[in-house]
């Protein structure tokens, strides 16, 4: 006899007080062992799926993402007394640089490369933790939901890509999942302490990226609708307190510059040329990355098929009173992604966790309502095959590129080193030494185009980088301010004339297509 979502509501749930009575029970030893095995399997698979593609590409000491280097360089600058917004451009709240500061401090004591590599592995571990949290949360609707949701998240490109290095989204997802564990489908109504902790965690997520104001507001509204104003106020006030503690010192020091960079500059960011909002679903659903070239089906068709499956799973969530919040949260995060002025591949991570929960919980609910065991078995087998295939495809996607950074570092003359990608300064072990020596370090070269180098055309659209004389002049002046420099991102919109001027400088050393050149005398 199958159980519906309402029937399962009264069962002991994973992650509540019932678990303290569960572990010592001999009668439930087999159930306990199965669940421990499930969580352990999800943990190992998720971590390896994030680690192996990096090792198979450029390794932990490879480069190619840019954003992860920006956040680590911001943390190292903070360790060396430079304040974001006042002393360098940072287009996000200060939460991630603060959290990365221990790694940057460790790197300053050992080597920048080692600190960066340790931070990368730590974020892969955060990704594995997120997969386990999803499995534990989905377990409240049954083991099938836990296996589907946790397994899907562990191997889904939209989740894996952002969790392979020091990016904003993984920690924001962790905060979101912990809040769900504290507030959703517990054995009894959440305590005031649980509401305050959840609110504080959601507020902390907003100090990483302002997008997380959306899920935080969604939680407040949901608590208001389900448990009246006092519960919603607890979630709101605790979050406001955390945001104030984290943000207020930087706001006081940098004054209006922080607001300009975190809010105004983000609103000014244009979308990628030739990338309409309709194409964002291809990244959100990871269709382009997972679709094999041998399959004769268009990316657009595959995207709509995935969307149809997700809508069906959403219906499964809506059939359960306790599952509706998952559908609600996915819709909120999905709308944020679609409404954002700009979009890059790792942004899709915002929807990955809610989508995995919807697919696991909603799908399991619909399958449980089917009375034919053969259909249930077929769906289980198909889900396992899709997860295995997704993991196989993700393992073949290598973002990092190899570089012999030590060779470049050894060839650098005494003095400051500059780069248009802070990853290279980190891998050459020059970031901390440059900061200590008082060298000019541009934490986010590209981000300058959204701040003081922002220029607009008569029609109000931003001037493209290759035509932005202010930014091209800034980039050239910065690179020439050092005794030597590395220029690795000509494809980032740099003007052709600027590229020629930069590449006219003598090469001191090269490795894997990366060249160290002479800067100012």
C-alpha positions as CSV (number, residue, x, y, z in Angstrom):
1,X,0.0,0.0,0.0
2,X,1.5,3.4,-1.0
3,X,1.3,6.4,1.2
4,X,0.4,9.9,0.1
5,X,2.2,13.1,1.1
6,X,-0.5,13.8,3.8
7,X,-0.1,10.3,5.2
8,X,3.7,10.7,5.4
9,X,3.3,14.0,7.2
10,X,2.6,12.1,10.5
11,X,5.6,9.8,10.1
12,X,8.8,10.3,12.1
13,X,10.9,12.7,9.9
14,X,14.6,12.9,9.4
15,X,16.4,15.7,11.2
16,X,13.9,16.3,14.0
17,X,13.7,15.2,17.6
18,X,12.5,11.8,16.5
19,X,16.0,11.1,15.3
20,X,17.3,11.1,18.9
21,X,14.9,8.3,19.7
22,X,15.7,6.6,16.3
23,X,19.5,6.0,16.6
24,X,19.4,3.7,19.8
25,X,16.5,1.6,18.5
26,X,17.5,-1.9,17.5
27,X,14.2,-2.4,15.7
28,X,15.1,0.3,13.2
29,X,18.7,-0.6,12.8
30,X,18.3,-1.6,9.1
31,X,16.5,1.7,8.3
32,X,19.2,3.7,10.1
33,X,21.9,1.9,8.2
34,X,20.2,2.4,4.8
35,X,19.8,6.2,5.5
36,X,23.4,6.5,6.7
37,X,24.5,4.7,3.5
38,X,22.4,7.0,1.4
39,X,23.8,10.2,2.9
40,X,27.4,8.8,2.7
41,X,27.0,7.9,-0.9
42,X,25.6,11.3,-1.8
43,X,28.5,13.0,0.0
44,X,31.2,11.0,-1.7
45,X,29.7,11.2,-5.2
46,X,29.0,14.9,-4.9
47,X,32.5,15.7,-3.7
48,X,34.2,13.5,-6.4
49,X,32.1,14.9,-9.2
50,X,33.2,18.4,-8.2
51,X,36.9,17.5,-7.7
52,X,37.6,15.2,-10.6
53,X,36.8,17.6,-13.5
54,X,39.1,20.2,-11.9
55,X,42.0,17.7,-11.5
56,X,41.4,16.4,-15.1
57,X,41.7,19.9,-16.5
58,X,44.2,22.4,-15.2
59,X,44.2,21.0,-11.6
60,X,43.6,22.9,-8.4
61,X,46.3,25.3,-9.6
62,X,44.7,25.9,-13.0
63,X,43.0,29.1,-14.1
64,X,40.0,30.0,-16.3
65,X,37.1,31.2,-14.2
66,X,38.1,34.8,-13.2
67,X,35.4,35.4,-10.6
68,X,36.9,33.0,-8.0
69,X,40.2,34.8,-8.3
70,X,38.4,38.2,-7.8
71,X,36.8,37.0,-4.5
72,X,40.0,35.5,-3.2
73,X,42.0,38.7,-4.2
74,X,39.4,40.8,-2.4
75,X,39.8,38.7,0.7
76,X,43.6,38.9,0.5
77,X,43.3,42.7,0.0
78,X,41.1,42.9,3.1
79,X,43.7,40.9,5.1
80,X,46.3,43.4,4.0
81,X,44.3,46.4,5.2
82,X,42.6,47.4,1.9
83,X,38.9,48.1,2.3
84,X,36.5,47.1,-0.5
85,X,34.5,49.8,-2.2
86,X,36.9,52.5,-0.8
87,X,40.2,51.0,-2.1
88,X,39.1,48.7,-4.8
89,X,36.0,47.7,-6.9
90,X,33.8,44.9,-5.5
91,X,30.4,44.5,-7.0
92,X,28.9,42.4,-4.2
93,X,28.4,42.7,-0.5
94,X,31.5,41.9,1.7
95,X,30.3,38.5,3.0
96,X,32.4,36.3,0.8
97,X,35.7,38.2,1.2
98,X,35.2,38.0,4.9
99,X,34.6,34.3,4.8
100,X,37.6,33.8,2.5
101,X,39.9,35.9,4.7
102,X,41.1,32.9,6.8
103,X,42.2,31.1,3.6
104,X,43.8,34.3,2.3
105,X,45.6,34.8,5.6
106,X,46.8,31.2,5.5
107,X,48.0,31.7,1.9
108,X,49.9,34.8,2.9
109,X,51.7,32.8,5.5
110,X,52.4,29.8,3.2
111,X,51.8,30.6,-0.4
112,X,49.0,32.2,-2.3
113,X,48.6,29.1,-4.5
114,X,48.2,26.8,-1.5
115,X,45.7,29.0,0.2
116,X,43.7,29.3,-3.0
117,X,43.8,25.5,-3.6
118,X,42.7,24.8,0.0
119,X,39.8,27.3,-0.4
120,X,38.7,25.5,-3.7
121,X,38.6,22.1,-2.0
122,X,36.7,23.7,0.9
123,X,34.0,24.9,-1.5
124,X,33.8,21.5,-3.1
125,X,33.1,20.2,0.4
126,X,30.4,22.8,0.7
127,X,28.9,21.5,-2.5
128,X,28.9,17.9,-1.1
129,X,27.3,19.3,2.1
130,X,24.6,21.0,0.0
131,X,23.8,17.7,-1.7
132,X,23.6,15.9,1.7
133,X,21.3,18.7,3.1
134,X,19.0,18.3,0.1
135,X,18.9,14.5,0.6
136,X,18.2,15.0,4.4
137,X,15.5,17.5,3.7
138,X,13.8,15.4,1.0
139,X,14.0,12.4,3.3
140,X,11.1,14.0,5.2
141,X,8.9,13.0,2.3
142,X,10.4,9.5,2.1
143,X,13.6,7.7,1.0
144,X,12.7,7.7,-2.7
145,X,12.5,11.5,-2.6
146,X,15.8,11.7,-0.8
147,X,17.6,9.5,-3.3
148,X,16.2,11.4,-6.3
149,X,16.8,14.9,-5.0
150,X,20.2,14.3,-3.4
151,X,21.4,12.2,-6.4
152,X,20.2,14.7,-8.9
153,X,21.8,17.6,-7.2
154,X,25.1,15.7,-6.7
155,X,25.6,15.3,-10.5
156,X,23.8,18.3,-12.0
157,X,26.0,20.7,-13.9
158,X,24.1,23.8,-12.7
159,X,25.1,22.8,-9.1
160,X,28.5,21.4,-9.8
161,X,29.9,24.3,-11.9
162,X,29.6,26.9,-9.2
163,X,30.8,24.5,-6.4
164,X,34.1,23.7,-8.1
165,X,35.7,26.9,-6.8
166,X,35.3,30.0,-4.6
167,X,32.1,31.5,-6.0
168,X,29.3,33.3,-4.2
169,X,26.4,31.0,-4.8
170,X,27.4,27.7,-3.0
171,X,27.3,29.3,0.5
172,X,24.1,31.1,-0.3
173,X,22.5,27.7,-1.2
174,X,23.8,26.3,2.1
175,X,22.1,29.1,4.0
176,X,18.9,28.5,2.1
177,X,18.9,24.7,2.8
178,X,19.7,25.1,6.5
179,X,16.8,27.6,6.8
180,X,14.5,25.0,5.1
181,X,15.7,22.3,7.5
182,X,14.9,24.5,10.5
183,X,11.4,25.7,9.3
184,X,9.9,23.2,6.9
185,X,8.0,20.0,7.7
186,X,9.3,19.4,11.2
187,X,7.7,17.1,13.7
188,X,6.3,20.2,15.5
189,X,6.1,23.9,14.8
190,X,9.5,25.5,14.7
191,X,10.6,27.1,18.0
192,X,11.3,30.8,18.3
193,X,15.0,29.9,18.4
194,X,14.8,28.0,15.1
195,X,13.1,31.0,13.5
196,X,15.7,33.4,14.7
197,X,18.6,31.1,13.6
198,X,16.9,30.6,10.2
199,X,16.4,34.4,9.8
200,X,20.0,35.1,10.8
201,X,21.3,32.6,8.2
202,X,19.1,34.0,5.5
203,X,20.4,37.5,6.4
204,X,23.9,36.2,6.1
205,X,23.2,34.9,2.6
206,X,22.1,38.4,1.6
207,X,25.6,39.7,2.7
208,X,27.0,37.4,0.0
209,X,24.9,38.5,-2.9
210,X,21.9,40.8,-2.9
211,X,19.9,38.3,-4.9
212,X,19.3,36.3,-1.7
213,X,17.1,39.1,-0.5
214,X,14.5,37.4,-2.7
215,X,14.5,34.0,-0.9
216,X,14.7,35.7,2.4
217,X,11.6,37.8,1.6
218,X,9.9,34.6,0.4
219,X,10.5,32.9,3.7
220,X,9.1,35.9,5.6
221,X,6.0,35.9,3.5
222,X,5.6,32.2,3.8
223,X,5.9,32.3,7.6
224,X,3.4,35.2,7.7
225,X,0.9,33.1,5.7
226,X,1.4,29.9,7.7
227,X,2.3,31.0,11.2
228,X,1.2,34.6,11.5
229,X,3.2,37.8,12.0
230,X,5.3,36.8,15.1
231,X,7.1,34.0,13.2
232,X,7.7,36.2,10.2
233,X,9.0,39.0,12.4
234,X,11.5,36.6,14.0
235,X,12.9,35.6,10.5
236,X,13.0,39.3,9.4
237,X,14.5,40.9,12.5
238,X,17.3,38.3,13.0
239,X,18.3,38.7,9.3
240,X,18.3,42.4,9.5
241,X,20.6,42.2,12.6
242,X,23.1,40.1,10.8
243,X,23.1,42.3,7.7
244,X,23.6,45.3,9.8
245,X,26.5,43.8,11.7
246,X,28.3,42.7,8.5
247,X,27.5,45.6,6.2
248,X,27.5,48.7,8.5
249,X,31.3,49.0,9.0
250,X,32.0,48.9,5.3
251,X,29.1,51.3,4.6
252,X,30.5,53.7,7.2
253,X,34.0,53.6,5.8
254,X,33.2,53.6,2.0
255,X,30.0,55.7,2.3
256,X,28.1,56.0,-0.9
257,X,30.7,53.9,-2.9
258,X,29.4,50.7,-1.4
259,X,25.8,51.4,-2.4
260,X,27.0,52.4,-5.9
261,X,28.9,49.2,-6.5
262,X,26.5,46.7,-4.9
263,X,23.2,48.2,-6.0
264,X,23.6,50.8,-8.8
265,X,26.4,49.1,-10.7
266,X,24.5,45.7,-10.7
267,X,21.5,47.3,-12.2
268,X,23.6,48.9,-14.9
269,X,25.1,45.5,-15.9
270,X,24.0,44.6,-19.4
271,X,23.2,41.1,-20.6
272,X,25.6,39.2,-22.8
273,X,25.4,40.1,-26.5
274,X,23.2,37.6,-28.4
275,X,22.0,36.0,-25.2
276,X,18.2,36.7,-24.8
277,X,16.5,35.7,-21.6
278,X,14.8,32.8,-23.2
279,X,18.3,31.2,-23.6
280,X,18.9,31.3,-19.8
281,X,16.8,28.3,-19.3
282,X,19.4,26.2,-21.2
283,X,21.9,27.0,-18.5
284,X,19.4,26.8,-15.6
285,X,18.4,23.3,-16.7
286,X,22.0,22.4,-17.9
287,X,20.6,21.2,-21.2
288,X,23.4,22.6,-23.4
289,X,26.1,20.9,-21.2
290,X,24.4,17.5,-20.9
291,X,22.9,17.1,-24.4
292,X,25.2,14.7,-26.4
293,X,26.1,15.8,-29.9
294,X,25.0,12.4,-31.2
295,X,21.4,13.0,-30.2
296,X,19.5,14.6,-33.0
297,X,17.4,17.0,-31.0
298,X,17.6,20.7,-30.7
299,X,18.7,22.4,-27.5
300,X,15.5,24.4,-27.5
301,X,13.4,21.2,-27.7
302,X,15.3,19.5,-24.9
303,X,14.9,22.6,-22.8
304,X,11.2,22.5,-23.2
305,X,11.1,18.8,-22.4
306,X,13.0,19.4,-19.2
307,X,10.6,22.3,-18.4
308,X,7.6,20.1,-18.9
309,X,9.1,17.5,-16.5
310,X,9.7,20.2,-13.9
311,X,6.2,21.5,-14.2
312,X,4.8,18.0,-13.7
313,X,7.0,17.7,-10.6
314,X,5.8,21.1,-9.4
315,X,2.2,19.7,-9.6
316,X,3.4,16.8,-7.4
317,X,4.6,19.3,-4.8
318,X,1.4,21.4,-4.9
319,X,-0.6,18.2,-4.2
320,X,1.0,18.2,-0.7
321,X,0.4,21.0,1.8
322,X,4.0,20.6,3.1
323,X,5.5,20.5,-0.3
324,X,4.0,23.7,-1.7
325,X,6.8,25.9,-0.2
326,X,9.3,24.0,-2.4
327,X,7.4,24.9,-5.5
328,X,7.0,28.5,-4.2
329,X,10.7,28.8,-3.5
330,X,11.7,27.5,-6.9
331,X,9.4,29.9,-8.7
332,X,10.9,32.8,-6.7
333,X,14.5,31.9,-7.5
334,X,13.7,31.1,-11.1
335,X,12.0,34.5,-11.6
336,X,15.1,36.2,-10.1
337,X,17.3,34.5,-12.6
338,X,15.0,35.5,-15.5
339,X,14.7,39.1,-14.4
340,X,18.4,39.7,-13.6
341,X,19.9,42.4,-15.9
342,X,22.9,40.1,-16.5
343,X,23.4,36.4,-16.6
344,X,26.4,34.0,-16.5
345,X,26.6,30.2,-16.2
346,X,27.2,30.0,-12.5
347,X,24.1,32.1,-11.8
348,X,22.0,29.0,-12.6
349,X,23.1,27.7,-9.2
350,X,20.5,29.8,-7.5
351,X,17.7,27.6,-8.9
352,X,19.6,24.3,-8.6
353,X,18.7,23.3,-5.0
354,X,15.0,24.2,-5.2
355,X,14.7,22.5,-8.6
356,X,16.4,19.3,-7.2
357,X,13.9,19.3,-4.3
358,X,11.0,19.8,-6.6
359,X,12.0,17.0,-8.9
360,X,12.7,14.6,-6.0
361,X,9.8,15.4,-3.7
362,X,7.2,16.2,-6.4
363,X,8.3,13.3,-8.6
364,X,8.3,10.8,-5.7
365,X,4.8,12.0,-4.7
366,X,3.4,11.4,-8.2
367,X,5.1,8.0,-8.6
368,X,3.7,7.0,-5.1
369,X,0.2,7.7,-6.4
370,X,0.7,5.2,-9.3
371,X,-0.7,1.8,-8.3
372,X,1.4,-0.2,-10.7
373,X,4.7,-1.5,-9.3
374,X,6.2,-1.9,-12.8
375,X,5.7,1.8,-13.5
376,X,7.3,2.8,-10.2
377,X,10.3,0.5,-10.9
378,X,10.7,1.9,-14.5
379,X,10.7,5.5,-13.1
380,X,13.3,4.5,-10.5
381,X,15.5,2.9,-13.1
382,X,15.2,5.8,-15.5
383,X,16.1,8.3,-12.8
384,X,19.2,6.3,-11.9
385,X,20.2,6.2,-15.6
386,X,19.8,9.9,-16.0
387,X,21.8,10.6,-12.8
388,X,24.6,8.3,-14.0
389,X,24.6,9.9,-17.4
390,X,24.6,13.4,-16.0
391,X,27.6,12.6,-13.8
392,X,29.4,11.1,-16.8
393,X,28.9,14.3,-18.8
394,X,29.9,16.6,-16.0
395,X,33.1,14.7,-15.4
396,X,34.1,15.5,-19.0
397,X,33.7,19.3,-18.7
398,X,37.0,20.9,-17.8
399,X,37.0,24.6,-17.1
400,X,40.5,25.1,-15.6
401,X,43.5,25.4,-17.9
402,X,47.0,24.3,-17.0
403,X,49.8,26.8,-16.5
404,X,53.3,26.5,-15.1
405,X,52.9,29.5,-12.8
406,X,56.2,28.8,-11.0
407,X,58.1,29.3,-14.3
408,X,56.4,32.7,-14.9
409,X,57.1,33.7,-11.3
410,X,60.8,32.8,-11.5
411,X,61.2,34.9,-14.6
412,X,59.5,38.0,-13.1
413,X,62.0,40.8,-12.3
414,X,62.0,42.3,-8.8
415,X,59.0,44.6,-8.2
416,X,55.3,44.6,-8.8
417,X,53.5,42.2,-11.1
418,X,50.1,43.0,-12.6
419,X,47.5,40.9,-14.4
420,X,44.1,41.3,-15.9
421,X,43.1,38.1,-14.1
422,X,43.8,37.9,-10.4
423,X,44.0,34.1,-10.6
424,X,47.4,34.5,-12.3
425,X,48.8,36.6,-9.4
426,X,47.5,34.0,-7.0
427,X,49.0,31.1,-8.9
428,X,52.3,32.9,-9.3
429,X,52.4,33.5,-5.6
430,X,52.6,37.3,-6.2
431,X,49.3,38.5,-4.8
432,X,50.3,38.8,-1.1
433,X,53.8,40.1,-1.8
434,X,52.4,42.8,-4.1
435,X,49.8,43.8,-1.5
436,X,52.5,43.9,1.2
437,X,54.8,46.0,-1.0
438,X,52.0,48.5,-1.6
439,X,51.7,47.7,-5.3
440,X,48.6,48.6,-7.2
441,X,46.4,45.5,-7.4
442,X,43.2,45.7,-9.5
443,X,40.9,43.1,-7.8
444,X,38.3,43.2,-10.5
445,X,39.5,44.6,-13.8
446,X,36.3,43.8,-15.7
447,X,34.1,45.1,-12.9
448,X,35.5,48.6,-13.5
449,X,33.3,48.8,-16.6
450,X,30.2,48.8,-14.4
451,X,31.6,51.5,-12.1
452,X,33.8,54.5,-12.7
453,X,34.6,53.5,-16.3
454,X,30.9,53.0,-17.2
455,X,29.9,54.9,-20.3
456,X,26.7,55.0,-22.3
457,X,25.7,55.5,-25.9
458,X,23.2,58.1,-27.0
459,X,20.4,55.5,-26.8
460,X,21.3,54.8,-23.2
461,X,22.9,51.4,-23.7
462,X,26.4,50.8,-22.3
463,X,29.4,51.4,-24.5
464,X,30.9,48.0,-25.5
465,X,34.2,47.4,-23.8
466,X,36.1,47.3,-27.1
467,X,34.8,50.9,-27.8
468,X,35.1,52.1,-24.2
469,X,38.2,54.3,-24.3
470,X,38.1,55.0,-20.6
471,X,38.3,51.3,-19.7
472,X,40.9,50.4,-22.3
473,X,43.0,53.3,-21.0
474,X,42.5,52.1,-17.4
475,X,43.5,48.5,-18.3
476,X,46.7,49.6,-20.2
477,X,47.7,52.0,-17.5
478,X,47.3,49.4,-14.8
479,X,49.3,46.7,-16.6
480,X,52.1,49.2,-17.3
481,X,52.2,50.4,-13.7
482,X,54.1,47.1,-12.8
483,X,57.6,46.0,-13.6
484,X,56.0,42.9,-15.4
485,X,52.5,41.8,-16.2
486,X,50.4,38.9,-17.5
487,X,47.6,39.5,-20.0
488,X,45.3,36.5,-20.5
489,X,41.9,37.8,-21.3
490,X,42.0,39.6,-24.7
491,X,38.6,38.0,-25.4
492,X,37.0,39.9,-22.5
493,X,36.1,42.8,-24.8
494,X,39.5,44.5,-24.9
495,X,39.9,46.9,-27.9
496,X,42.1,45.6,-30.8
497,X,44.4,48.6,-30.6
498,X,44.9,48.1,-26.8
499,X,45.6,44.4,-27.4
500,X,48.3,45.3,-30.0
501,X,49.9,47.8,-27.6
502,X,49.9,45.3,-24.7
503,X,51.3,42.4,-26.8
504,X,54.0,44.6,-28.3
505,X,55.9,44.4,-24.9
506,X,58.7,41.9,-24.7
507,X,58.0,38.4,-23.4
508,X,60.0,37.3,-20.5
509,X,58.6,33.8,-20.1
510,X,55.7,31.7,-21.5
511,X,53.8,28.6,-20.3
512,X,50.8,27.0,-22.0
513,X,49.9,30.1,-24.0
514,X,50.3,32.5,-21.0
515,X,53.1,35.1,-21.3
516,X,54.8,37.3,-18.7
517,X,55.8,40.6,-20.3
518,X,57.9,43.6,-19.4
519,X,55.9,46.5,-18.0
520,X,57.2,49.9,-17.0
521,X,61.0,50.3,-16.7
